[in-house]
Each structure stands twice: as C-alpha cells, then as structure tokens.
Amino acid sequence: MPIANCTVCEWERRTDDDSSADINRAMIDHYVETGHGPIERLDLEDALSTLSARHSSQRRLERE
C-alpha cells in the first residue's frame, strides 16, 4: 500500500492497491496546488522496514 506525505504540512495520501499511478498523481497535484516539497513516499514494505529499523535503534539506545 503506497503512502505519501508532505514534509511541510499535514497532507497525507494512501491507496488501497499497489497502483503507483494514483499516488503519484496525488503527489504531483499537491505540489502544483501548494508548492510544498519534498513529498515523501513509502510503500508498505518500505514503511515496515523503516519502522523495524527505528524500533531496533530505540531498543539499542535503551540498553546503552
């Protein structure tokens, strides 16, 4: 599931399918309408690995 969010405002867009076209179009439209950039995009696999890495780092810091 692709997820995109704006690093400037609270805008976020998710799609239920794996189609890149809808999320890419939404990111372009948001940039054109607001001028906000960059917009970050994570697919579900990326999001899970990012969360896992953050969790591991936090646990390591707690042990130290």
C-alpha positions as CSV (number, residue, x, y, z in Angstrom):
1,M,0.0,0.0,0.0
2,P,1.7,3.2,-1.1
3,I,1.7,6.1,1.4
4,A,2.7,9.7,0.6
5,N,3.0,12.6,3.0
6,C,4.1,16.2,2.7
7,T,7.0,17.2,4.9
8,V,5.7,20.8,5.1
9,C,2.0,20.3,6.1
10,E,-0.3,17.6,7.3
11,W,-1.2,16.3,3.9
12,E,-1.2,12.5,3.5
13,R,-2.5,10.1,0.9
14,R,-2.8,6.4,1.0
15,T,-4.1,3.9,-1.6
16,D,-5.5,0.5,-1.0
17,D,-4.0,-1.1,-4.0
18,D,-0.4,-1.3,-5.3
19,S,-1.0,1.1,-8.2
20,S,1.6,3.8,-8.4
21,A,-0.4,6.0,-10.8
22,D,-3.0,7.2,-8.2
23,I,-0.4,8.1,-5.5
24,N,2.0,9.7,-8.0
25,R,-0.8,11.9,-9.4
26,A,-1.9,12.9,-6.0
27,M,1.7,13.9,-5.1
28,I,2.0,16.0,-8.3
29,D,-1.3,17.7,-7.7
30,H,-0.4,18.6,-4.1
31,Y,2.9,20.1,-5.2
32,V,1.2,22.1,-8.0
33,E,-1.5,23.3,-5.7
34,T,0.7,24.2,-2.7
35,G,4.3,24.4,-3.9
36,H,5.2,22.1,-1.0
37,G,8.1,19.8,-1.5
38,P,9.6,17.4,-0.9
39,I,6.8,14.9,-0.6
40,E,7.9,11.5,0.9
41,R,6.6,8.3,-0.4
42,L,6.7,4.9,1.3
43,D,5.3,1.6,0.1
44,L,4.1,-0.8,2.7
45,E,7.4,-2.8,2.5
46,D,9.5,0.3,2.9
47,A,7.3,1.5,5.8
48,L,7.6,-1.7,7.7
49,S,11.4,-1.9,7.3
50,T,11.7,1.8,8.4
51,L,9.6,1.1,11.5
52,S,11.6,-2.0,12.2
53,A,14.9,-0.1,12.0
54,R,13.6,2.7,14.2
55,H,12.4,0.1,16.8
56,S,15.8,-1.6,16.7
57,S,17.7,1.6,17.2
58,Q,15.5,2.7,20.1
59,R,15.9,-0.7,21.8
60,R,19.7,-0.5,21.4
61,L,19.7,3.1,22.9
62,E,17.7,1.9,25.8
63,R,20.2,-0.9,26.6
64,E,23.1,1.5,26.5
